[in-house]
Amino acid sequence: MASVLASSTTRMILGLGETGTSVARWFVSQGIEFLATDTRPEVLTSAPVRDAVGSDRRLVAAEDVPAALKRVNELIVSPGIPLEHPWVEEAQTTGARIIGDIDLFIVEAAAPVIGITGSNGKSTVAALVAHMIET
């Protein structure tokens, strides 16, 4: 796992569940350098995460995260990680931009975007919006 950051590395994915691995796959497909970590050590050794990240040198073990955060200027935080997490707060103290996957991908959208959020009713609202667009 990465213990020394390359000077050109400025972004880190925090959280390697569904969202974090999708961000990692997109970064790899775009040739964008990044680091990635998770609060759960076993996740860093899982085959799906290693495949998504594309290189073990991008994975940062928990003990190396504080040092890595000193050189990161953009932290992509997965939805399952609270913004009060110490690693997020540490990144904020160094001036890193804290964003989510929506922030990252919205600038890539070539068409208008409708965001549907919340705990309940997203599928119903999405179906209604699709129906309105179709008619």
Residue frames relative to the residue before (quaternion, step in Angstrom):
aa qw qx qy qz dx dy dz
M 1.0000 0.0000 0.0000 0.0000 0.00 0.00 0.00
A 0.6093 -0.5909 0.3917 0.3552 3.53 -1.16 0.66
S 0.0463 -0.7828 0.6192 0.0417 3.55 -0.95 0.86
V 0.7389 0.2630 -0.1794 0.5939 3.55 1.26 -0.31
L 0.3287 -0.7587 0.5321 0.1821 3.55 -0.80 1.01
A 0.4491 -0.6246 0.5594 0.3088 3.53 -1.13 0.66
S 0.6012 -0.6071 0.3763 0.3582 3.59 -1.00 0.73
S 0.6827 0.4943 -0.2982 0.4479 3.60 1.10 -0.57
T 0.5541 0.6192 -0.3991 0.3878 3.61 1.21 -0.23
T 0.0292 0.8226 -0.5646 0.0607 3.55 -0.73 1.09
R 0.7403 0.3668 -0.2383 0.5105 3.64 1.17 -0.18
M 0.0721 -0.7770 0.6248 0.0274 3.47 -1.23 0.68
I 0.2953 -0.7092 0.6136 0.1827 3.53 -1.11 0.81
L 0.1126 -0.7747 0.6201 0.0513 3.56 -0.86 1.01
G 0.7623 0.2392 -0.2357 0.5533 3.54 -0.42 1.28
L 0.0255 -0.8393 0.5415 -0.0416 3.55 -0.45 1.21
G 0.2529 0.7201 -0.5825 0.2797 3.52 0.80 1.09
E 0.8227 -0.1836 0.1505 0.5166 3.58 -1.13 -0.64
T 0.6933 0.4822 -0.2829 0.4547 3.59 0.83 -0.98
G 0.6959 0.4893 -0.2831 0.4428 3.57 0.77 -1.00
T 0.6747 0.4735 -0.3116 0.4727 3.58 0.96 -0.77
S 0.6126 0.5230 -0.3682 0.4643 3.61 1.09 -0.53
V 0.6244 0.5131 -0.3351 0.4843 3.59 1.05 -0.72
A 0.6450 0.5237 -0.3210 0.4546 3.60 0.94 -0.86
R 0.6547 0.5042 -0.3183 0.4646 3.60 0.90 -0.88
W 0.6557 0.5054 -0.3161 0.4633 3.57 0.98 -0.83
F 0.6320 0.5204 -0.3354 0.4661 3.61 0.94 -0.86
V 0.6516 0.5086 -0.3191 0.4636 3.60 0.89 -0.91
S 0.6821 0.4971 -0.2985 0.4456 3.61 0.86 -0.92
Q 0.7128 0.4305 -0.2444 0.4968 3.58 1.17 -0.59
G 0.4611 -0.6927 0.4373 0.3411 3.60 1.27 -0.10
I 0.4198 0.7019 -0.4625 0.3422 3.58 1.19 0.56
E 0.3639 -0.7332 0.5333 0.2137 3.57 -0.77 1.01
F 0.1009 0.7856 -0.6004 0.1104 3.54 -1.07 0.79
L 0.2940 -0.6752 0.6330 0.2388 3.47 -1.44 0.10
A 0.1103 -0.7963 0.5916 0.0613 3.57 -1.19 0.38
T 0.0412 0.7857 -0.6160 0.0387 3.53 -1.14 0.71
D 0.1731 -0.7540 0.6220 0.1210 3.53 -1.32 0.15
T 0.5443 -0.6224 0.4525 0.3340 3.55 -1.18 0.53
R 0.6801 0.4311 -0.2664 0.5298 3.59 1.30 -0.33
P 0.4043 -0.7602 0.4483 0.2401 3.63 -0.33 1.20
E 0.6467 0.5469 -0.3346 0.4131 3.61 0.98 -0.75
V 0.5676 0.6038 -0.3810 0.4100 3.59 1.17 -0.48
L 0.6429 0.5624 -0.3258 0.4053 3.59 1.00 -0.80
T 0.7252 0.4090 -0.2462 0.4962 3.58 1.17 -0.45
S 0.4823 0.6767 -0.4428 0.3368 3.61 1.23 -0.02
A 0.5882 -0.6158 0.4066 0.3308 3.55 -1.06 0.82
P 0.6623 0.5002 -0.3468 0.4369 3.68 0.82 -0.78
V 0.6544 0.4973 -0.3163 0.4737 3.59 1.00 -0.78
R 0.6610 0.5017 -0.3172 0.4590 3.58 0.87 -0.89
D 0.6377 0.5127 -0.3257 0.4737 3.60 1.03 -0.73
A 0.6723 0.5041 -0.2988 0.4524 3.60 0.90 -0.92
V 0.7018 0.4745 -0.2634 0.4615 3.57 0.92 -0.93
G 0.3615 -0.8057 0.4166 0.2157 3.56 1.19 -0.51
S 0.8051 0.0272 -0.0096 0.5924 3.60 1.17 -0.33
D 0.4932 -0.6720 0.4699 0.2906 3.56 -0.89 0.95
R 0.6000 0.5858 -0.3723 0.3978 3.60 1.09 -0.55
R 0.6260 0.5377 -0.3355 0.4543 3.59 1.23 -0.30
L 0.6281 0.5528 -0.3333 0.4345 3.59 1.20 -0.44
V 0.1510 -0.7958 0.5846 0.0464 3.55 -0.86 1.01
A 0.3746 -0.7287 0.5361 0.2033 3.56 -0.71 1.13
A 0.6863 -0.5188 0.3286 0.3897 3.57 -1.17 0.67
E 0.6853 0.4965 -0.3029 0.4384 3.59 0.87 -0.86
D 0.6990 0.4549 -0.2672 0.4828 3.60 1.21 -0.40
V 0.4667 0.7144 -0.4283 0.2972 3.59 1.25 -0.24
P 0.6589 0.5126 -0.3561 0.4198 3.68 0.73 -0.85
A 0.6645 0.4823 -0.3090 0.4799 3.62 0.94 -0.80
A 0.6457 0.5263 -0.3220 0.4498 3.59 0.98 -0.84
L 0.6495 0.5502 -0.3226 0.4141 3.59 0.95 -0.85
K 0.5769 0.5969 -0.3759 0.4118 3.59 1.14 -0.49
R 0.7534 0.3654 -0.1933 0.5114 3.60 1.18 -0.52
V 0.5693 0.5924 -0.3746 0.4297 3.56 1.30 0.02
N 0.1461 -0.8077 0.5627 0.0979 3.60 -0.87 0.86
E 0.7529 0.2053 -0.1807 0.5986 3.58 1.30 0.09
L 0.0753 -0.7887 0.6102 -0.0006 3.54 -0.75 1.14
I 0.1790 -0.7692 0.6081 0.0808 3.55 -0.68 1.16
V 0.1350 -0.8321 0.5377 0.0147 3.55 -0.32 1.33
S 0.3977 -0.7138 0.5311 0.2241 3.55 -0.83 1.03
P 0.6489 -0.5705 0.3437 0.3680 3.59 -1.11 0.66
G 0.6630 0.5274 -0.3113 0.4305 3.62 1.09 -0.57
I 0.6316 0.5088 -0.3322 0.4815 3.58 1.26 -0.16
P 0.3629 -0.7395 0.5144 0.2383 3.62 -0.63 1.02
L 0.5385 -0.6335 0.4475 0.3293 3.58 -1.05 0.72
E 0.6157 0.5329 -0.3433 0.4680 3.59 1.27 -0.19
H 0.4008 0.7144 -0.4857 0.3050 3.60 1.25 0.00
P 0.5859 -0.6195 0.3899 0.3477 3.63 -0.93 0.83
W 0.6459 0.5124 -0.3404 0.4522 3.63 0.99 -0.68
V 0.6319 0.5057 -0.3327 0.4840 3.58 1.04 -0.71
E 0.6595 0.5033 -0.3067 0.4665 3.58 0.91 -0.90
E 0.6294 0.5246 -0.3339 0.4660 3.60 1.03 -0.75
A 0.6469 0.5092 -0.3186 0.4698 3.59 0.94 -0.84
Q 0.6328 0.5300 -0.3315 0.4569 3.59 1.01 -0.75
T 0.6610 0.5136 -0.3211 0.4429 3.60 0.95 -0.79
T 0.6874 0.4512 -0.2913 0.4889 3.59 1.15 -0.48
G 0.5756 -0.6265 0.3571 0.3856 3.57 1.31 0.03
A 0.3791 0.7311 -0.4921 0.2823 3.59 1.22 0.23
R 0.4520 -0.6387 0.5527 0.2869 3.53 -1.20 0.64
I 0.1938 -0.7786 0.5906 0.0861 3.58 -0.77 1.07
I 0.0929 0.8053 -0.5753 0.1087 3.58 -0.59 1.15
G 0.3513 -0.6899 0.5809 0.2514 3.53 -1.36 0.13
D 0.7244 -0.4304 0.3051 0.4437 3.54 -1.30 0.03
I 0.6072 0.5513 -0.3620 0.4432 3.60 1.04 -0.69
D 0.6396 0.5224 -0.3201 0.4642 3.60 0.94 -0.89
L 0.6691 0.5206 -0.2891 0.4445 3.54 0.97 -0.91
F 0.7768 0.3923 -0.1943 0.4526 3.57 0.78 -1.04
I 0.5552 0.6301 -0.4081 0.3579 3.62 1.07 -0.51
V 0.6513 0.5164 -0.3267 0.4500 3.59 1.04 -0.67
E 0.6536 0.5094 -0.3051 0.4693 3.59 1.24 -0.35
A 0.5298 0.6555 -0.4037 0.3560 3.59 1.23 -0.37
A 0.2885 -0.7735 0.5463 0.1414 3.55 -0.88 1.00
A 0.7268 0.3462 -0.2042 0.5570 3.58 1.28 -0.21
P 0.6558 -0.4777 0.3781 0.4457 3.59 -1.22 0.25
V 0.2249 -0.7778 0.5786 0.0985 3.56 -1.10 0.74
I 0.1410 -0.7428 0.6486 0.0884 3.53 -1.07 0.83
G 0.1896 -0.7936 0.5713 0.0889 3.57 -0.66 1.11
I 0.0691 -0.7744 0.6288 0.0134 3.55 -0.89 0.98
T 0.0368 0.8179 -0.5682 0.0826 3.56 -0.48 1.21
G 0.4633 0.6814 -0.5035 0.2599 3.53 -1.31 0.05
S 0.6065 -0.5853 0.4115 0.3467 3.52 -1.30 0.15
N 0.8106 0.1535 -0.0460 0.5633 3.57 1.00 -0.81
G 0.8113 0.3605 -0.2249 0.4016 3.55 -1.22 0.55
K 0.3994 0.7410 -0.4760 0.2547 3.61 1.19 0.05
S 0.6549 0.5120 -0.3253 0.4508 3.59 0.90 -0.83
T 0.6539 0.5104 -0.3127 0.4627 3.57 0.96 -0.85
V 0.6688 0.4853 -0.3005 0.4763 3.58 0.89 -0.91
A 0.6356 0.5237 -0.3330 0.4592 3.60 0.96 -0.80
A 0.6503 0.5065 -0.3140 0.4712 3.59 0.97 -0.81
L 0.6532 0.5059 -0.3138 0.4679 3.59 0.98 -0.80
V 0.6464 0.5061 -0.3137 0.4770 3.58 0.95 -0.85
A 0.6442 0.5113 -0.3269 0.4656 3.61 0.93 -0.81
H 0.6429 0.5193 -0.3166 0.4656 3.56 0.98 -0.83
M 0.6535 0.5084 -0.3126 0.4655 3.60 0.97 -0.84
I 0.6601 0.5045 -0.3111 0.4615 3.58 0.97 -0.81
E 0.6716 0.5178 -0.2910 0.4429 3.57 0.99 -0.83
T 0.7393 0.4025 -0.2357 0.4857 3.61 1.09 -0.60
